[in-house]
Amino acid sequence: MLARRFTIVCLLMSLFGMFFAILVAEAGRPAHSWEETGSRTCGVACPDYPRH
């Protein structure tokens, strides 16, 4: 009985840890807007389109 509770607690803590790691990783990334991303790749993909 004690081993079953310990297993459930460990599984819940590992799920919480993975969720928290995802939150920390997403917060550390710089936010790029669609305009910046599109203008950077469009210089190579479509040279006729003027860059901003």
C-alpha positions as CSV (number, residue, x, y, z in Angstrom):
1,M,0.0,0.0,0.0
2,L,2.8,2.4,0.9
3,A,4.7,1.6,-2.3
4,R,1.6,2.3,-4.4
5,R,1.1,5.7,-2.8
6,F,4.8,6.5,-3.2
7,T,4.6,5.5,-6.9
8,I,1.5,7.8,-7.5
9,V,3.2,10.7,-5.7
10,C,6.4,10.2,-7.8
11,L,4.4,10.1,-11.0
12,L,2.5,13.3,-10.1
13,M,5.7,15.0,-9.1
14,S,7.4,14.1,-12.4
15,L,4.4,15.4,-14.4
16,F,4.6,18.6,-12.5
17,G,8.3,18.8,-13.1
18,M,8.0,18.4,-16.8
19,F,5.2,21.0,-17.0
20,F,7.3,23.4,-15.0
21,A,10.3,22.8,-17.3
22,I,8.2,23.6,-20.3
23,L,7.1,26.8,-18.7
24,V,10.6,27.8,-17.9
25,A,11.9,27.0,-21.4
26,E,9.1,29.0,-23.1
27,A,9.7,32.0,-20.9
28,G,13.4,32.0,-21.7
29,R,12.9,32.2,-25.5
30,P,12.8,35.6,-27.1
31,A,9.5,36.5,-28.7
32,H,9.7,37.2,-32.4
33,S,6.8,38.7,-34.3
34,W,5.7,37.3,-37.6
35,E,6.9,40.4,-39.5
36,E,10.5,39.9,-38.3
37,T,10.5,36.2,-39.2
38,G,8.9,36.8,-42.6
39,S,11.3,39.6,-43.6
40,R,14.3,37.6,-42.5
41,T,13.4,34.6,-44.6
42,C,11.9,36.5,-47.5
43,G,15.3,37.9,-48.5
44,V,16.4,34.5,-49.6
45,A,13.1,32.9,-50.7
46,C,11.7,35.8,-52.7
47,P,14.2,38.5,-53.7
48,D,11.6,40.5,-55.7
49,Y,9.7,41.4,-52.6
50,P,11.2,44.6,-50.9
51,R,12.4,44.1,-47.3
52,H,11.1,46.3,-44.5
